[in-house]
Amino acid sequence: MAEPGVAHDVAADDSPTGQIAAQVIADNDIKPADDELTRLRAERATLIKLCLYALDRARSGGVVERLEEGLAGVGVQALRPDGEKFDPSLHEAGGTVATTDPELDGTVAETELVGFRDGDELLRAPIVTVYSCKSGDAG
């Protein structure tokens, strides 16, 4: 019989119920800690998606700022690549803007919709406007 207030290992339980539980865990290769971790990761992903949904609809700059701070606190980084070279593997082009400066050609002029990254995973590519220098404009 288990002592009150003392952790009890189901797998070491000699009772019929404990033996059955241990056998089910062994038969199914269930690792309770792994199941919990999987559940927590799924819940985190759901909350992040909900925050991104709210961010897209927020009308208050303060609300947007607070949501972005909260996401940053759990490792989700906002992506505003203004001034960076356009990279189609990281950015989605929403449009172009003409420039006469050849140095700006292919550079992100403005972020239309903020993107987000969670560690190494790109959750949403930022939608950007890219400078485009027409060959006739450059000289």
C-alpha positions in Angstrom: 0.0 0.0 0.0 1.3 3.4 -0.9 2.1 5.9 1.8 0.2 9.1 1.8 2.2 12.1 0.4 4.8 9.8 -1.2 5.3 9.6 -4.9 4.0 6.3 -6.2 5.5 4.6 -9.3 2.7 2.9 -11.2 5.1 0.6 -13.0 6.5 -0.7 -9.6 3.0 -1.2 -8.2 2.4 -4.9 -7.3 -1.4 -4.5 -7.3 -3.4 -5.9 -10.2 -4.3 -2.4 -11.4 -0.7 -1.3 -11.2 0.5 -4.4 -13.1 -2.1 -3.8 -15.8 -1.1 -0.2 -16.1 2.5 -1.1 -16.3 1.8 -3.7 -19.0 -0.3 -1.2 -21.0 2.5 1.3 -20.9 5.1 -1.3 -21.9 2.9 -2.8 -24.6 2.2 0.6 -26.2 5.6 2.1 -25.5 3.9 5.0 -23.8 6.1 7.5 -22.1 3.9 9.7 -19.9 6.5 12.5 -19.9 6.6 12.4 -23.7 2.8 12.5 -24.0 2.8 15.5 -21.7 5.5 17.3 -23.6 3.7 16.6 -26.9 0.4 18.0 -25.4 2.2 21.1 -24.1 3.9 21.8 -27.4 0.5 21.5 -29.2 -1.1 23.8 -26.7 1.8 26.3 -27.2 1.4 26.2 -30.9 -2.4 26.8 -30.6 -1.8 29.8 -28.4 0.8 31.2 -30.7 -1.6 30.9 -33.7 -4.3 32.6 -31.6 -2.0 35.5 -30.8 -1.1 35.9 -34.5 -4.7 36.0 -35.4 -5.4 38.6 -32.7 -2.3 40.6 -33.9 -3.7 40.7 -37.5 -6.9 42.2 -36.2 -5.7 44.5 -33.5 -6.4 48.2 -34.1 -4.5 49.6 -31.1 -0.7 50.0 -31.4 -0.5 49.3 -27.6 -2.3 46.0 -28.1 0.0 45.0 -31.0 3.1 45.9 -29.0 1.9 43.9 -25.9 1.1 40.8 -28.0 4.5 41.0 -29.8 6.3 41.4 -26.4 4.4 38.4 -25.0 5.3 36.3 -28.1 8.9 37.4 -27.9 8.9 36.3 -24.2 8.2 32.7 -25.3 10.8 32.8 -28.2 8.6 34.0 -31.1 10.4 36.7 -33.1 8.6 39.3 -35.2 10.2 39.7 -38.7 10.3 43.2 -40.2 13.0 43.0 -42.8 12.9 46.6 -44.0 16.3 47.5 -45.5 17.4 43.9 -46.0 17.9 42.3 -49.4 14.8 40.5 -50.5 15.1 36.7 -50.0 12.2 34.7 -51.6 12.9 31.8 -49.2 12.2 34.1 -46.2 10.0 36.9 -47.6 6.8 37.1 -49.7 6.7 39.9 -52.2 3.5 41.9 -52.0 4.6 44.4 -54.5 7.3 46.6 -55.8 8.1 50.3 -55.7 10.2 52.0 -58.3 13.5 53.6 -57.4 16.2 55.4 -59.4 18.9 54.2 -56.9 20.5 51.0 -58.2 21.9 50.3 -54.7 18.3 49.8 -53.5 17.3 47.4 -56.2 16.1 44.2 -54.6 15.9 45.6 -51.1 12.9 45.5 -48.9 11.3 48.9 -48.9 8.5 48.2 -46.4 7.0 45.4 -44.5 3.3 45.2 -45.3 2.5 42.2 -42.9 4.8 41.3 -40.1 6.2 37.7 -40.3 7.1 35.5 -37.3 9.7 32.9 -36.5 9.6 30.4 -33.6 13.2 29.3 -33.2 14.2 27.8 -36.5 10.6 27.4 -37.8 9.2 30.2 -40.0 5.6 30.5 -38.8 4.7 33.2 -41.4 6.8 34.9 -44.0 6.6 38.7 -43.9 4.8 40.2 -46.9 7.0 43.0 -48.2 7.3 45.7 -50.8 10.6 45.5 -52.7 12.5 48.3 -54.4 12.8 47.8 -58.2 15.3 49.8 -60.2 14.3 49.9 -63.9 17.3 49.8 -66.2 16.2 53.0 -67.9 15.9 54.8 -64.5 19.4 54.1 -63.4 21.3 56.3 -65.7 
